[in-house]
């Protein structure tokens, strides 16, 4: 049986070098025209969880706080004289899904006259926080502003930059920011606005730490969907009341993509004869081939590896799916035992008889279709 070891160079098309902020309208400058009153009343992309509190500001308040940049910023209630235990959070939807295990830097500017920098939390969730039925005290945000990368002493009364690192679990769809501490801000003479104590927020961004990780191609269309949410005021209240009882299904976001300027793809085809007949155990004859392949692997050069199992069309689909995946897993396990660190970069797939390379009508064709393919992606400078 002839072994095929092919090597080719693939140059991917360049990705536009635009901002990689995964949050739309992080500076709050673009105004939403609400359906109910047909006038600007909120920032695009960002919606507050409570209709009681004012949260969109464009003019200096009594102590002359201005936007960090531009003219608009948001205010988030950290306590109220008249409504104890009631908070206001602000949430937005991500433009792209995050990749599991990857790190992302969240930056934001915070202004407050009160010591709230130990209480501001950032909560990532798969479901929309607007429809959350749990009391906020039962929710633990993944990030707290007090854990920022900048360890200098924080002072009240000026805009402060907060930088945080977040490691994704791959389920994120929304980001919510607010005063998650159990206790309200109280006992300070003179509330900031009406009866409320606030902290103010501006210029929020979430960007991949890996410079090669870019926005998904669908980011612009997702942004249009987000901007089409024009319910505010009583229209929003009705929508929230409806979906808290029966939440809408979660719409998966396309994940960020990793830019690869130049990549070499090596493919090794392992024929059926290197496995026990109708089983997935590797034969002794396969070890020499796989050992030779493993000796050429250098982990720093490997971007990822995919091991695909394939069968001919004889037999039931379920049987062939199991056999093809088990054979792929056998190859992965063998190579992972030879090359430290390879297991984490390897994925296996079982395609049964759905991807033939020859006709299943002849014995020769069926033999060619019974195979395992190793596809190795090497990153080149």
Protein Blocks (a to p, Z undefined) as FASTA:
>chain_A
ZZddddddddddddddbdfbfbghklomaccddfklopafbdehiacfbfkbccbdcbdc
fkopacfbhjbdcdddfbdfklghiacddddddfbdcdehiacddddddddfbdfklmcc
cdddfbdfklpcbdfklpccfbdfklpfblcdcdehiacddddddddehlafbdcdddfb
fbdcehiehifbhjbccdddehiadddfblkbccdfklmmmmmmmmmmmcghjllmmmmm
mmmmmccddddddddddddfbacdddddddfklpcehiabdcfklmmmmmmmmmmpcfkl
pmbdcddddddfedcfklmmmmmmmmmmmmmmmmmmmmghklmmpccddekjmlccbdfk
bfklmmmmnccddddddddZZ
